[in-house]
């Protein structure tokens, strides 16, 4: 029997090993925890003005024009 390198849980079979989002090996319970943490940290707010019509529609082009 092998054990998980992250949490030390006993693995009865090799099919319980997973590749974590950070590239390391772990068990299925570590993989679900790491996936939850990875999805929570990826939430971002767009910083670009998405209003394509209106008085501010050309503000995004200022960085491309001189």
C-alpha positions as CSV (number, residue, x, y, z in Angstrom):
1,X,0.0,0.0,0.0
2,X,1.2,3.5,-0.8
3,X,0.4,6.7,0.9
4,X,-0.5,10.2,-0.4
5,X,2.6,12.5,-0.4
6,X,0.4,15.5,0.6
7,X,-1.8,14.3,3.5
8,X,-0.4,10.8,4.2
9,X,-3.6,8.9,3.6
10,X,-3.3,5.3,2.7
11,X,-4.0,4.5,-0.9
12,X,-5.2,1.0,-1.5
13,X,-4.9,1.2,-5.3
14,X,-2.9,3.2,-7.8
15,X,-6.1,4.5,-9.4
16,X,-6.6,6.8,-6.4
17,X,-3.6,8.9,-7.3
18,X,-4.4,12.2,-9.0
19,X,-2.4,15.0,-10.5
20,X,-3.1,18.2,-8.7
21,X,-3.5,21.6,-10.4
22,X,0.0,22.6,-9.2
23,X,1.5,19.6,-11.0
24,X,2.2,17.5,-7.9
25,X,0.8,14.0,-7.1
26,X,-1.9,13.5,-4.5
27,X,-5.0,11.5,-3.5
28,X,-8.5,12.1,-4.7
29,X,-9.4,14.1,-1.5
30,X,-6.4,16.3,-2.0
31,X,-7.3,16.8,-5.6
32,X,-10.8,18.0,-4.8
33,X,-9.5,20.5,-2.2
34,X,-6.8,21.8,-4.6
35,X,-9.4,22.2,-7.4
36,X,-11.7,24.2,-5.1
37,X,-8.8,26.5,-4.1
38,X,-7.7,26.9,-7.7
39,X,-11.1,27.9,-8.9
40,X,-11.6,30.4,-6.0
41,X,-8.3,32.2,-6.8
42,X,-9.1,32.6,-10.5
43,X,-12.2,34.8,-10.0
44,X,-11.3,38.2,-11.3
45,X,-13.1,41.4,-12.2
46,X,-12.6,42.7,-15.7
47,X,-10.8,46.0,-15.8
48,X,-11.7,46.8,-19.4
49,X,-14.7,49.0,-20.1
50,X,-17.1,46.7,-21.9
51,X,-19.5,49.5,-22.9
52,X,-19.1,49.5,-26.7
53,X,-21.7,52.2,-27.3
54,X,-21.9,55.5,-25.6
55,X,-19.8,58.5,-24.7
56,X,-16.9,56.3,-23.3
57,X,-16.6,53.9,-26.2
58,X,-13.2,55.1,-27.4
59,X,-11.5,55.1,-24.0
60,X,-10.0,51.7,-24.5
61,X,-8.3,52.8,-27.7
62,X,-6.2,55.5,-26.0
63,X,-3.5,53.0,-25.2
64,X,-3.2,52.0,-28.9
65,X,-3.2,55.5,-30.4
66,X,-0.5,58.2,-30.0
